[in-house]
């Protein structure tokens, strides 16, 4: 037998090897099977389990999201937060059954409907509205003092834009005027100012978290308070990734030696974090004014301005030993302050509590990440981070934000 014949016989005798299954198919295969099983489970109406719900009354959990008053009408938006469909059958306004129309007859889980109630309300009077469901449930909505809701026209949006400039852009720009003072300060004073900045950011993170949790407290729609922490973690990780990218880019230009984040990049991170916080703040202000629960007076605007002026100091403090141009400072100020105007416009147009809480959570996570990045800059010549001076600076920063925050309680 020749060599070729022996090789052919050996190949014929060897077991046939199948080509390997593609890696992408191994990953997508279980997903397809899960989707098929869930589809069958839904189509067959949970075979064997439907008896568990026999005799159990439907669970109705409905939250009031928005109340608007126009001439002779009350518009109320509600959302079904429970697992069962809900239908509103009757509306009672201060013991008077009123006629109404609604955008959706039956709300599936997480769906909303807007009820337009015909009622000649009187300005300044309180009203108790009760929405009665088809199963006899009661959804209360309280109007403490009836007032005409602002019309959402061009003048209204112009006011929201102007308000955002008043409480965001201008205060941050005024706070950045401390730049010459910061540049002439000694190294010890700069560390104190950095401690003040850490205190400012820590207060903003705590304040935004508490406000966001308050918006969705007792609500299970879209995860409830969990959306706050989801937003915070998302923002924290995004800024961490941005920080790592900046460091890698910096190291590429310094022969691969690790280096601290440059002050101008740190100032940019602070501006981004404060901007995200101010976006959530503007969102809350715009939505509150849109539903008539916030009266915009000169004293309130002044309070917001004083409260947010300290944010400008937080931006310029890392640049104590730098000489940034006017253009860079303007850009940093706009990054930190302009989102307040954008948030006010969005909040006045499409307000939703879970979305507002998520965005406030993003702001909280952003400023918390920046505060953590500032801590290494507090170290003195002995390598200590929290000295009596820097500790006093942190406490002073939190105290300033708390004191100025009392001016904006609405």
N, C-alpha and C positions, 0 to 999 in steps of 0.2 A: 504493500500500500504506500502510495507516495505521500510526501509531507502535506501537500494541499488536501488530499483526501482525508488524512488524519485530522487536520484542522477543521474541515467541514463537519466531520463526524462529531468532534468535540463540541462544536457550537450547537449542533443539532441535539446533542445529549444534555447540554446545560439547560437549566430551567429558564423559562421565558420571564424576563424582568419587565414589569410594567413601569411606564414613565411616572415620576413622582407627581402627586396632585399639586396644582399651583397653590402657592401660599395664600393668595388673595381669596381663593375659593374656600380654604380652610377657615379663614376669618369670617367670611360672609355667610357660610353655610348655616352655622347655628342661628344667626339672625333671621334667616329665611324660615327655618323651622319654627322659631319662636313666633314669628308673625303669623304663620299658618295655623299654629295651635291656638293663638289668641283669637284669630278670626273665627275658627270653628267654635271656640268657647262662647264667643259673642253671638254667633248665628244660632247656636243651639240653646241660648239663654241659660247658660250655666247648668247643664244637666245634673240633676241630683241635689243641687243647692238651692233651687228656687223655693223649696218648701220652707226654708229657714226664715223667709220674709213674710210668710203667711200670718196674718193677724197682727203684724207689726205696723203701727201708724207711720206714715212718711215723716222723715226728719226735715224740717224746714229751717234753714239758716239763711236769712236775707239781711244784707247790710245796706244802709243808706249812704250813697256816695256823693250826691250833689242835690242841693235845693236852690232853685232860682225862682224869683218872684217877678212877674210882669203884671201889667194892668189887668185885673180881673182873673188872673191865672196863677197857679202854683205848679211848677214843674219839679218833679222829684225823680232822680235816677237811683235805682236800686239794683243790687247784684245778688244772684243766688250763689251762696257759698256752701250749700249743703249738697248731699249726694242725690237728692230726689228732685224732680221737676216741681216748680212752684208757679201758681197762677194767682194773680191779684184779682179778686172778685168785687170788692167794695172799697170805697174810700170814705173815711169819716174825718171831718175837719171840725174840731171843737164841738163834738156831739151833733154835727150836721152832716148827713150823707150827701156827698157832692157828686156831680157828674164828672166823668173823666174819660180820657182816651189814653192808649198806651202803644208804644212802638212794637211790643212783642207780647202776645197773649200768654204764652207759657215760657218760662225761663228754664232752660236746661242748666245743669251744673256749670257754674262760672259765667253764665250768660247774664246780661243786664237788660233792663227795660226802663224807658222814661215815661212816666205818667204825667199827663197834662191835666190838671184839675181846674175846673171852672169854679172860682170862688172870689167874691169881692172882698178881699182882705183890706184892713185899715192899717195905715202906716203907724208903726210904733207899738201895735198890739201884739201880744204873744199868742201863739196858736199851737195846738197839739194835733198832729195829723196821725191817723191810724190807718194803715193799709191792711185790709182784711183779705186773707187768702181763701181759696176755694175749700180748704180743709179746716177753716176756722181759726187759723193762726193770725197773730197780730204783729204788724211791723210798725213800731213807733218812729215818728220823726218830729222833733221839737223845733219850733221857730221862736226864739226868745223875743225878738222884736222885729216885726215885719218891716222890710225896707226894699225899695225897688232895686233889683239887680242891675248893674251897669250893662249897657248895650255893648256888644262886642263888635264895634265898628273900627274905622280907621283912627278916630280920635282915641278910642280905648287902647288900641295897640300902641299908639304913639305915647300915651301915658305910661304904659308898661315899659316901653323902651327907655323913656326918660327916667322912670323910677330905677331901672336897672343901672343906668349911668350914675344916678345920685348915690345909690347905696353900694355900688361895686367899683366902677371905674374911678370916680373922683376920690373916694376915701383911700383907695390903694395908692393912687398917684400922690396924694398928700402925705401918706406915710412914707413914701420913698424919698421925700425931701429930707429925711434924716441921714441921707447918704453922706454929706460932708461931715456931720457929727461923728458918724461911725468911722470914717476914714481917718479922722484925727484922734481917735481914741487909742489908748495903750492896749497892749496885748491882754492885760488882765481885764480891762473894761470890755474888750471885744468878747472875751469868754463869758462875761456876765450878760452881755447882750445876746449872745448865742443861747445862754440859758433861758433868757426871756423868750426867745424865739421858740425853744423847745416847749416851754410852758404854754405859749400861745397855741401851738399846733396840738398839743395834748388836750387842751381845753376844747378846741374845735372838734377833735375826734370824738371826745366823750359827748359833747353837746349834740353833734349830728347823729350819733348812735341813739341817744335817748329820744331825740325828736322823731327819728325814723321809726323806732319801736313803738312810740306813742301813736303814730299814724295807723299802724296795723294791729294794735293791741286788741285781742279778742276776735281777730279776723283770721279765718283759715284759708281765704282765697289766695291762690298763687303762692302758697307756702307760709303765709302770715309773716311773723317776725323773722323767719328764716331768710327771706329775701334781703333783709338788711345785712346779715352776715355774709350772704352770698356776694352782695355788692362790695362789701368791705374787703373780703378775701380776693375778689377779682381785681380790684384797684391795686391792692397791695402787691399782688403777683405781677401785674402789668408794669408797675413802677420799678419793682425789683428787676424785671427783665430789661427795662430801659436803662437802669443803673448798670447792670452787667454789660450791656452793649456799649455804653459810654466808656466804662473802664477798659473793655477789650480794645475799643478804638483808640483810647489814650495810650494803652500799653504798646500798641502796634507802632506808635511813633516814638517810643522811648526804649527801643532795643529790647522789648519784651520784659522790662523790669516792672513789677507791680507798683502801682502808684495810687494815691488817694484820689477820690473824685475831685476834679478841678472845681474851684469855687463858682465859676460861671455856670457849670453844669448843675451844681447843687442848687444855685439860685433858680435855675430853670425848673428843677424838680419841685422846689418849694412853690413857685408860681403855678405850676400845673396842679399840685395838690390843693392849693388855696382856690384856684379856679374851679376845680371840681366841687369843692365845698360851697363856693358861692353860687354855682349853678343850682345845686340843691336848695340853697337858701332862697334864690330868686324864684325857683319853682314853687316853693311853699308860699312866698309872699304873693305871687301872681294869682295862685289858686285861691288864697284866702280873700283877696280883694274881689276876685271874680264872683264869689258866692256871697259877697256882702258882709263877711265877718272881719274885715280889716279896714279901718278908716285911715286913709293916708293923710296925715297932718304934718305940718312943718316940724313939730317936736319929734314925731316918730322918725322922719327922714334924718333929722339931726342925730337922733340916737343911733340909727344904723350907721351913719357916717363916722361917728366917734368910735363905734364898735369895730368897724372894718378898717379904720386908719392904721391900727396896730399891725395889720397884715402887711402893709407896705414895709414896715420896719423889719419884719421877718424875711422879706425878700432880699433887702440890701445888706443885711448883716453879714452873710457869708462873703460879700464882695468888699470887706473892709480893707484888704490889701491890694485890691484891684483898681483899675481905672477904666470902668466900662463906659462906652460912649453913650450919648443921649439916645441914639436909636435903639440900642440894646435895652436900656431902661424902659423906654416906651413900650417895646414889645413885651417885656416881662410884666409891666403894669397891665397891658391889655389882656395877656394870658390869664392873669389872676382876677381882673375885675370885670371884663366883658361878659363872661359866662353868666353873671347875675342878670344882665339884661336878657340874654337868650332864655334863661330859666324862667324869668317873669313872663315872657311872651308865651312859652309853651305851657306854663302852669295856668295861665289865664284862658287857654284855648282847649287843651285836652288834658284835664286833670284826672288822675287815677291814683288812689292811695298807695296801692302796691308798687306802682312805677315810681311814685315820689319817694317811697321808703327805700327802694332799690338804689335810686340816684343819690339819696342822702347817705346810704351805706357806702357807695363808691367814694363820696367825698371824705367820709370818716376813715376809710382804709387808706386813701391817698395821703392825707395829712399825717396819719399815724406812721406810715412808711418813711415819710420825709423826716419826721421827728426822730425816728430811730437812726437815720443816716447822719443826723446832726450831732449825735452823742459823742462820736470820736473827736469832734472839733472842740469839745469842752475840756479836753485834757490839758493839764498845766505842764510845766517843765519836769515835774516829778512823775508824770504819767497818770495822775489821778483825774478821774472824770468828774465826780461830784465832790467838789470842795465847798466850803461855806459860801464862797462868792457865787459859784455856779448854781448851787442849790437855792440860794436866795433869788437868783435870776429866774429859775424855773417857777418858784412860788410867786414871784412878782408877775411873771407872764400870765399865769393862770388867774391871779387876782385881778389883773387889768381886764382880762376878757370877761371875768365874772361881773366886775363892777360896771363895765360899759354895756354888758348884756342886759343889765337891769333897766337900761334906758330904752330898750326895744321890746319890752313886754307889751304885747297888744291884746 
